Amino acid sequence: MAWSAPTAQPDGLATSSPVPTTGRETTTVSTPTQDQPLWRPNPARAAATSLVAFQAWAAEHHGAPAAPLAPAADDQQAAQRYADLHAWSTADLDRFWTAVTQWFDVRFTEVPEAVLADPAMPGARWFPGARLNYAEHALRAAEDPANADRPAILHLDETTEQPAVLTWSELRRQVGSLAAALRARGIGPGDRVGAYLPNVPQAAVALLATAAVGAIWTSCAPDFGARSVLDRLQQIEPAVLFAIDGYHYGGKDHDRTEVVAELRRELPSLHTVVHVPLLGAPAPDGALQWDDLVADDVAPVFEPVPFDHPLWVLYSSGTTGLPKAIVQSQGGILLEHLKQAGLHLDLGPQDRFLWYTSTGWMMWNFLLAGLLVGATIVTYDGSPGHPDTGALWSVAARTRATVLGTSAAYVIASRKAELHPGRDLDLSAVRCIGTTGSPLPPDGFRWIYEEVKQDVWLASVSGGTDVCSCFVGGVPTLPVYLGEIQAPCLGAAVESWDVQGHPHTDTVGELVVTKPIPSMPTGFWNDPEGTRYHDSYFDTYPGIWRHGDWITVTSRGTVVIHGRSDSTLNRQGVRMGSADIYEVVERLPEIAESLVIGLEEPDGGYWMPLFVVLAPGAELDQDVIGRIRTSLRTELSPRHVPDEVIAVRGLPHTLTGKRIEVPVKRILSGTPLEQAVNPGSVDNLDHLRFFEQLRVDRQA
């Protein structure tokens, strides 16, 4: 399917309301209708983006469309020009990815024999014969003496007011020292290095040192319990473990010494443990001290590895079995992250890049992409909601972040807490707000423009751990429409398919990717025949990546994500994504969170309950239930009004905070809890046990 440009939209704005633009001033912004953009890029700013410069250069050297992306006469022209560039990027993968390597000056120590030697999925072969090193590119800014004292990493936690600074020269020195220490202990290409660390600068240093020696990185956040960590690390048998003594979160210290002791007992492959004393505890017996390993003044040595050599292992949520150990390559991640950070987020040396994340989520790996383009990255170790819901906005203000990334859930929590970050804080440096993790509902879009900043580029994105990047996301030359992601990303052949496997627009369908992307997994760990990898993405449409999301590709080229297709609500033949339900229900002030399940019953019936977590002080009375039903009937679909509304104390989530739907459906269908879900993948098993008891009560 050719991605089409938008139809012409008339200029004009609807009602107006006062909206703060910075922490110092208030102005008036018009609230646009659904057919009008919430935001348009300033023409001069759009023309100065790296994406525009790349397109002009690629037109001259690689046959990209010649018409400049910006300035454009109107929204339709801007979208058509990007659509043409996107079509070129997916039609001619060889030329597009060659252009990316040349534009970003990728350093091949051995030149590739081809670009895409085999386009078949799964198993696409990228840049055979090439050798390079990811860490070398992440530290290139440090080679310029002018950057020596410029911040590479700014770090804050809950106990600090001003950020600590790790300069580019110091980052390079620490990586060099640690890489030499790893080599001295026999760590080299193919060895696995594990980390049980929070989002602190030490984690970034350890990853880069691991990549520098050609070893394979993997990390788990310290809020993971021992069983969850072992479910992951036992699969890959690490030789080295970087581990903390504990961490500070939500105003409390959390000791992790016993967990680390259990990890050491249950991972016989370990021969080196590095102690990172965030809480000041002494190193356990036999562990090395972090400070000792990064003390030397040693220039890093970068091991040239094949393009497809593993860089790291990421993990799926693992709710229905052991987490999938997803292997991604040094070269594939390097190219994809250069494209995504440098072109789609327009990041460069002038930026400070903050994305709230943990080391157990792929967004932490993506945060480090800022280093690839010379940006300063901001690491934050703590709760985004402590001491109050506005904590993350405060971190952005204190670090002068220019690109702030967060989750849709945090945006909605900020709205419900009636925060006014644009009024109360100086967010004048923020030019872009990114959101991901779940679909950002229209109310989240409105709130950002009403309460954060009028002139801010909202780059809602969607992708996955599976590719450690985005399929669809931000484009700095395009307008932002209410509830819609701006466009498919360059090089990503994204389409929406119907049940027969035909592409369509303006209709909900399966998100598919019809051509390979360099950061797609090289495979899963311990899956030598590729069976599990194939079955995860390619069993529905042979040779086509099916991601498992419901999406709509609109006729104006934007994209709407409706939620996971494997938890689809199919009532009376009408399919609905659960995210659409949540967007309506959670707009009500009484509802803190919700979960909906569609259950096919043995007698042919269909039971669709809605479970709600109430806001503090709220009660689930007939008035609230009536407003839920009315809202869904009038704003969404009469067929998708729930059969019952049931209050629960809490909902189960994965360890990265995503609400769990499929295991709940399995439990309510009669599957025992232990078979329906991997207990180590869930944040609170008691919340799942509620559904087990509900099934018993319904059968009684």
Secondary structure as the mmCIF struct_conf table of DSSP 4:
data_model
#
loop_
_struct_conf.conf_type_id
_struct_conf.id
_struct_conf.beg_label_comp_id
_struct_conf.beg_label_asym_id
_struct_conf.beg_label_seq_id
_struct_conf.end_label_comp_id
_struct_conf.end_label_asym_id
_struct_conf.end_label_seq_id
HELX_LH_PP_P HELX_LH_PP_P1 ALA A 2 ALA A 8
STRN STRN1 SER A 16 PRO A 20
BEND BEND1 THR A 22 ARG A 24
STRN STRN2 THR A 26 SER A 30
TURN_TY1_P TURN_TY1_P1 GLN A 34 ASP A 35
BEND BEND2 GLN A 36 GLN A 36
BEND BEND3 LEU A 38 LEU A 38
STRN STRN3 TRP A 39 TRP A 39
HELX_RH_AL_P HELX_RH_AL_P1 PRO A 43 ALA A 47
TURN_TY1_P TURN_TY1_P2 ALA A 48 ALA A 48
BEND BEND4 THR A 49 THR A 49
HELX_RH_AL_P HELX_RH_AL_P2 SER A 50 HIS A 62
BEND BEND5 ALA A 67 ALA A 67
BEND BEND6 LEU A 69 PRO A 71
BEND BEND7 ALA A 73 ASP A 74
HELX_RH_AL_P HELX_RH_AL_P3 ASP A 75 ALA A 91
HELX_RH_AL_P HELX_RH_AL_P4 LEU A 93 TRP A 103
TURN_TY1_P TURN_TY1_P3 PHE A 104 ASP A 105
BEND BEND8 THR A 109 THR A 109
STRN STRN4 GLU A 110 GLU A 110
BEND BEND9 GLU A 113 GLU A 113
BEND BEND10 VAL A 115 VAL A 115
STRN STRN5 LEU A 116 ASP A 118
BEND BEND11 MET A 121 GLY A 123
STRN STRN6 ARG A 125 TRP A 126
BEND BEND12 PHE A 127 PHE A 127
TURN_TY1_P TURN_TY1_P4 PRO A 128 GLY A 129
STRN STRN7 ARG A 131 LEU A 132
HELX_RH_AL_P HELX_RH_AL_P5 TYR A 134 ALA A 138
TURN_TY1_P TURN_TY1_P5 LEU A 139 LEU A 139
HELX_RH_3T_P HELX_RH_3T_P1 ARG A 140 GLU A 143
BEND BEND13 ASP A 144 ASP A 144
HELX_RH_3T_P HELX_RH_3T_P2 PRO A 145 ASN A 147
TURN_TY1_P TURN_TY1_P6 ALA A 148 ASP A 149
BEND BEND14 ARG A 150 ARG A 150
STRN STRN8 PRO A 151 ASP A 157
TURN_TY1_P TURN_TY1_P7 GLU A 158 THR A 159
BEND BEND15 GLU A 161 GLN A 162
STRN STRN9 ALA A 164 THR A 167
HELX_RH_AL_P HELX_RH_AL_P6 TRP A 168 ALA A 184
TURN_TY1_P TURN_TY1_P8 ARG A 185 GLY A 186
TURN_TY1_P TURN_TY1_P9 PRO A 189 GLY A 190
STRN STRN10 ARG A 192 TYR A 196
BEND BEND16 ASN A 199 VAL A 200
HELX_RH_AL_P HELX_RH_AL_P7 PRO A 201 ALA A 212
TURN_TY1_P TURN_TY1_P10 VAL A 213 GLY A 214
STRN STRN11 ILE A 216 CYS A 220
TURN_TY1_P TURN_TY1_P11 PRO A 222 ASP A 223
BEND BEND17 PHE A 224 PHE A 224
HELX_RH_AL_P HELX_RH_AL_P8 ALA A 226 ILE A 236
BEND BEND18 ALA A 239 ALA A 239
STRN STRN12 VAL A 240 ILE A 244
BEND BEND19 ASP A 245 ASP A 245
STRN STRN13 GLY A 246 TYR A 249
TURN_TY1_P TURN_TY1_P12 GLY A 250 GLY A 251
STRN STRN14 LYS A 252 ASP A 255
HELX_RH_AL_P HELX_RH_AL_P9 THR A 257 GLU A 266
TURN_TY1_P TURN_TY1_P13 PRO A 268 SER A 269
STRN STRN15 THR A 272 VAL A 276
BEND BEND20 LEU A 278 LEU A 279
HELX_LH_PP_P HELX_LH_PP_P2 ALA A 281 PRO A 284
TURN_TY1_P TURN_TY1_P14 ASP A 285 GLY A 286
HELX_LH_PP_P HELX_LH_PP_P3 ALA A 287 ALA A 287
STRN STRN16 LEU A 288 GLN A 289
HELX_RH_AL_P HELX_RH_AL_P10 TRP A 290 LEU A 293
TURN_TY1_P TURN_TY1_P15 VAL A 294 VAL A 294
BEND BEND21 ASP A 296 ASP A 296
HELX_LH_PP_P HELX_LH_PP_P4 PHE A 302 PRO A 304
STRN STRN17 VAL A 305 PRO A 306
TURN_TY1_P TURN_TY1_P16 PHE A 307 ASP A 308
BEND BEND22 HIS A 309 HIS A 309
STRN STRN18 PRO A 310 TYR A 315
TURN_TY1_P TURN_TY1_P17 THR A 319 THR A 320
BEND BEND23 GLY A 321 LEU A 322
HELX_LH_PP_P HELX_LH_PP_P5 PRO A 323 LYS A 324
STRN STRN19 ALA A 325 SER A 329
HELX_RH_AL_P HELX_RH_AL_P11 GLN A 330 LYS A 339
HELX_RH_PI_P HELX_RH_PI_P1 GLN A 340 HIS A 344
BEND BEND24 LEU A 345 LEU A 345
TURN_TY1_P TURN_TY1_P18 PRO A 349 GLN A 350
STRN STRN20 ARG A 352 TRP A 355
TURN_TY1_P TURN_TY1_P19 THR A 359 GLY A 360
BEND BEND25 TRP A 361 TRP A 361
HELX_RH_AL_P HELX_RH_AL_P12 MET A 362 LEU A 367
TURN_TY1_P TURN_TY1_P20 LEU A 368 LEU A 368
HELX_RH_AL_P HELX_RH_AL_P13 ALA A 369 LEU A 372
TURN_TY1_P TURN_TY1_P21 VAL A 373 GLY A 374
HELX_LH_PP_P HELX_LH_PP_P6 ALA A 375 ALA A 375
STRN STRN21 THR A 376 ASP A 381
BEND BEND26 GLY A 382 GLY A 382
TURN_TY1_P TURN_TY1_P22 PRO A 384 GLY A 385
BEND BEND27 HIS A 386 ASP A 388
TURN_TY1_P TURN_TY1_P23 THR A 389 GLY A 390
HELX_RH_AL_P HELX_RH_AL_P14 ALA A 391 THR A 399
TURN_TY1_P TURN_TY1_P24 ARG A 400 ARG A 400
BEND BEND28 THR A 402 THR A 402
STRN STRN22 VAL A 403 SER A 407
HELX_RH_AL_P HELX_RH_AL_P15 ALA A 408 LYS A 416
TURN_TY1_P TURN_TY1_P25 ALA A 417 GLU A 418
HELX_RH_AL_P HELX_RH_AL_P16 PRO A 421 ASP A 424
BEND BEND29 LEU A 425 LEU A 425
TURN_TY1_P TURN_TY1_P26 SER A 428 ALA A 429
STRN STRN23 CYS A 432 THR A 436
BEND BEND30 GLY A 437 SER A 438
HELX_LH_PP_P HELX_LH_PP_P7 PRO A 439 PRO A 441
HELX_RH_AL_P HELX_RH_AL_P17 PRO A 442 TRP A 447
HELX_RH_PI_P HELX_RH_PI_P2 ILE A 448 VAL A 452
BEND BEND31 GLN A 454 ASP A 455
STRN STRN24 TRP A 457 SER A 460
STRN STRN25 SER A 462 GLY A 464
TURN_TY1_P TURN_TY1_P27 THR A 465 CYS A 468
STRN STRN26 SER A 469 GLY A 473
TURN_TY1_P TURN_TY1_P28 PRO A 476 THR A 477
BEND BEND32 LEU A 478 LEU A 478
STRN STRN27 VAL A 480 VAL A 480
TURN_TY1_P TURN_TY1_P29 LEU A 482 GLY A 483
STRN STRN28 ILE A 485 ILE A 485
STRN STRN29 ALA A 487 PRO A 488
HELX_LH_PP_P HELX_LH_PP_P8 CYS A 489 CYS A 489
TURN_TY1_P TURN_TY1_P30 LEU A 490 GLY A 491
STRN STRN30 VAL A 494 TRP A 497
TURN_TY1_P TURN_TY1_P31 VAL A 499 GLN A 500
BEND BEND33 GLY A 501 GLY A 501
STRN STRN31 PRO A 503 PRO A 503
BEND BEND34 THR A 505 THR A 507
STRN STRN32 GLY A 509 VAL A 513
BEND BEND35 LYS A 515 LYS A 515
TURN_TY1_P TURN_TY1_P32 PRO A 518 SER A 519
BEND BEND36 MET A 520 MET A 520
BEND BEND37 THR A 522 THR A 522
STRN STRN33 GLY A 523 PHE A 524
TURN_TY1_P TURN_TY1_P33 TRP A 525 ASN A 526
TURN_TY1_P TURN_TY1_P34 PRO A 528 GLU A 529
HELX_RH_AL_P HELX_RH_AL_P18 THR A 531 TYR A 537
TURN_TY1_P TURN_TY1_P35 PHE A 538 PHE A 538
BEND BEND38 ASP A 539 TYR A 541
TURN_TY1_P TURN_TY1_P36 PRO A 542 GLY A 543
BEND BEND39 ILE A 544 ILE A 544
STRN STRN34 TRP A 545 VAL A 553
TURN_TY1_P TURN_TY1_P37 SER A 555 ARG A 556
BEND BEND40 GLY A 557 GLY A 557
STRN STRN35 VAL A 559 ARG A 564
HELX_RH_3T_P HELX_RH_3T_P3 SER A 565 SER A 567
STRN STRN36 LEU A 569 ARG A 571
TURN_TY1_P TURN_TY1_P38 GLN A 572 GLY A 573
STRN STRN37 VAL A 574 MET A 576
HELX_RH_AL_P HELX_RH_AL_P19 SER A 578 VAL A 585
TURN_TY1_P TURN_TY1_P39 GLU A 586 ARG A 587
BEND BEND41 LEU A 588 LEU A 588
TURN_TY1_P TURN_TY1_P40 PRO A 589 GLU A 590
STRN STRN38 ILE A 591 VAL A 596
STRN STRN39 LEU A 599 GLU A 600
TURN_TY1_P TURN_TY1_P41 PRO A 602 ASP A 603
BEND BEND42 GLY A 604 GLY A 604
STRN STRN40 TYR A 606 TRP A 607
STRN STRN41 PRO A 609 LEU A 614
HELX_LH_PP_P HELX_LH_PP_P9 ALA A 615 ALA A 615
TURN_TY1_P TURN_TY1_P42 PRO A 616 GLY A 617
HELX_RH_AL_P HELX_RH_AL_P20 GLN A 622 GLU A 635
TURN_TY1_P TURN_TY1_P43 LEU A 636 LEU A 636
HELX_RH_3T_P HELX_RH_3T_P4 PRO A 638 HIS A 640
BEND BEND43 VAL A 641 VAL A 641
BEND BEND44 ASP A 643 ASP A 643
STRN STRN42 GLU A 644 ALA A 647
BEND BEND45 ARG A 649 ARG A 649
STRN STRN43 HIS A 653 THR A 654
TURN_TY1_P TURN_TY1_P44 LEU A 655 THR A 656
BEND BEND46 GLY A 657 GLY A 657
HELX_LH_PP_P HELX_LH_PP_P10 LYS A 658 LYS A 658
STRN STRN44 ARG A 659 ARG A 659
HELX_LH_PP_P HELX_LH_PP_P11 ILE A 660 ILE A 660
HELX_RH_AL_P HELX_RH_AL_P21 VAL A 662 LEU A 668
TURN_TY1_P TURN_TY1_P45 SER A 669 GLY A 670
HELX_RH_AL_P HELX_RH_AL_P22 LEU A 673 ALA A 676
BEND BEND47 VAL A 677 VAL A 677
HELX_RH_3T_P HELX_RH_3T_P5 PRO A 679 SER A 681
STRN STRN45 VAL A 682 VAL A 682
BEND BEND48 ASP A 683 ASP A 683
HELX_RH_AL_P HELX_RH_AL_P23 LEU A 685 GLN A 699
#
